Amino acid sequence: QVQLVESGGGLVQPGGSLRLSCAASGFTFSSHPMSWYRQAPGKERELVASISSGGGIINYGDSVKGRFTISRDNAKNTLYLQMNSLKPEDTAVYYCYARRINFWGQGTQVTVSS
C-alpha cells in the first residue's frame, strides 16, 4: 500500500535549521512530482515547495524562498526539505504530498521558538 512517512521535525530556536525527510513506498516514486505543504493552527494548508519527478523543476512559496530547499533522492525513494533561518512563523505541521495519487503523509511537527 502507498505510504509517505515524514520525519525530522522538532523544536528549534529562531535562526536554526532542520531537515525533513519523507520516505515513500507503494508507488513508483521516481515518476511522481512531490510537494511539501504546511498547516499552522487556525490557518489553511499552504504549499511550501514542489519538485518535479526528475528534480529539474522546483517551486517555492513566497514565504520560504531563499531559506528552504526541496530535493529528492529517487534511488532512496525519499523527499527532503532543508529549512534554514527558521522563524517562529514557520511553526506548523509539515506534510509531504503526492499530487497525482492525491496522497498525504501523516505530518511532522516543526516548532520554532526560543
N, C-alpha and C positions, 0 to 999 in steps of 0.2 A: 504494500500500500504506500501511497505518497506520504512522505514525511519531510518537514522542514523544522529543524531544531536549532534555535538560536542560543548563543552562549556569549559570555564575555561582559555582560552588564555588571553594574555595581555602583558603589558610591565613590565619587571623585571630587576633588576640590576644583573650584573655578580655575581655569587655565590649564588644567590637567588633560590627560589623554586616556582613551580607551580604544580597544579593538574588538569589535563584534564579529562573530562568525555565525554562519548559517549552514549547517550540514544538510544536504539534500539527498533523498533516496526515493526509489519507487517510480522514477521517471527519468527520461534522458536529459539530464541537467544541461549538458553542453549545447542542446538545441533550443534552450529557452532563455529569453530575456528575463532578467530578475530585477527586483526593486527592494529598497528599504523604505519603510514608512515608520512614522511615529505618531503616538497619540498621548497628549498630555491631559491631565484631569480636567474635565469640563470643556475640552476642545475637540474639534473634529480631527480625524486621522489625516495626516498630511504626508505628501511624498517628500522623502529626504533625498534619494538618489536612485537612478536606474542605470542599468548596463545591458548592452546587447549580448546575444548569445556568445559571440566571439570576443567580446570585451572592447571592440573598437569604437563603439558609440556609447557615450556616457553623458548623463544629465544630472544636474543638482538643483535642489530647491534653493531659492534666493537666500534663505536664512543660513545656509551651511556652506555656500560657495567659498572656496579658499581655506576652509577649515577641515572639511571632511573629504575622504577619498574612498570611493567604492572600487572594489576589484573582485576578481573571481579566479579560482583555480579549477578548471574543468577536469583535470586529472584527478583531483581530490573531491569533486562534486561539492565544492564549498564556495560560498559567497562571503565577502568581508566588507566591513565598514570601519575604516580608521578614522577616529574622531579626535581632533586636536583642538587646542584653545577652547575647551569646553566652557559653556556659560550656564548659569542657573536656568535660563530659558530653554536649554536643551534637555531638561529633565522630562522624561516621557518613557512610555513603554515602546520599544523598538521592535518592529516586525519585519521579517522578510516575506516576499510575496512573489509567487509565480503567476504572472498575469494570464498566460494562455490557458492554464488549467484552473484559474481562479482559486488558488490555494494559498492559505496563510499559515505561517508558523505560529507558535503559541506566545511568542513575545519574550523580551528580556528587559528588565527594568534598568534604566540609567538615571541616576540621581546626581546632580551637580550641586554641591552645597559645601559651605565652609563650616 
